Amino acid sequence: MSSAVQIRLLGEFSVAVDDVAVGGLNSARLQALLGYLLLHRAAPLSRQQLAFLFWPDTSDSQAQTNLRQLLHTLRRRLPVLADSLVIDERTLRWRADAAIQLDVADFEIALTRAKDLTGIERLKVLEEGVDNYRGALLPDCYDDWIALERERLAQAYVAALEQCVLLHEERRAYKEAIDCARLLLAADPLHE
C-alpha cells in the first residue's frame, strides 16, 4: 500500500506522510526545487533547464552537479517520493498516479469546479478553495521564477473571496460576508 503524501506550498511549507510531519526539508533551495517540480507536474522537465534556472551563475556542468546532489538529497529525505518522481538522464517527471495531495492543486481545482456551479453549491466550493489558501506561495523563496506564480495565485484567492462576499450578500448572510470581506482586506489592504 502506498503512502499518502500531503504537501503545503501555500503559507508555511510543510510535508507530511500519512499525516505525520516530515522533517529535514528546511533548506530553501530544496523547498524551491520541490515546489517548482510540483507546480510543473503536468509535463516532463528538462534537467538542463532546471539546472540553469536554479544555478544560472555557474557553469553548466556545475549546475548539473548541483541539481543531481539536490535531487539525491530530496530522495533521501523524502523516500516516499522516489517512486512518484521519474528521473532519467535528460528529464524529470511525476508519475500520473503519484499519491500526492497538494494544496495548490486543491485550491485550483476548487476554483475551476466553482465556475460550473451556481448559488449555494458555488459558494461551498469557493469556500473549500479559500480554505486551502493559507498564505503566499512558498513565502521563503525569493527566486525569480516564483513571482508570477505567487501573484497569479494571490489574485485568484482575492477573486474567490470577492465572489464569496457577493454570494453571502445575495443570501443575506451578512456576518459571513463581513468575515470574507475581512479576509479580502487582509490579503489586499488596498482593495475597496
Secondary structure as GFF3:
##gff-version 3
##sequence-region A 1 192
A	DSSP	beta_strand	5	8	.	.	.	ID=ss1
A	DSSP	beta_strand	14	17	.	.	.	ID=ss2
A	DSSP	beta_strand	20	21	.	.	.	ID=ss3
A	DSSP	alpha_helix	28	39	.	.	.	ID=ss4
A	DSSP	beta_strand	45	46	.	.	.	ID=ss5
A	DSSP	alpha_helix	47	54	.	.	.	ID=ss6
A	DSSP	alpha_helix	60	77	.	.	.	ID=ss7
A	DSSP	three_ten_helix	79	81	.	.	.	ID=ss8
A	DSSP	beta_strand	85	87	.	.	.	ID=ss9
A	DSSP	beta_strand	91	94	.	.	.	ID=ss10
A	DSSP	beta_strand	100	102	.	.	.	ID=ss11
A	DSSP	alpha_helix	103	115	.	.	.	ID=ss12
A	DSSP	alpha_helix	119	132	.	.	.	ID=ss13
A	DSSP	alpha_helix	146	170	.	.	.	ID=ss14
A	DSSP	alpha_helix	174	187	.	.	.	ID=ss15
###
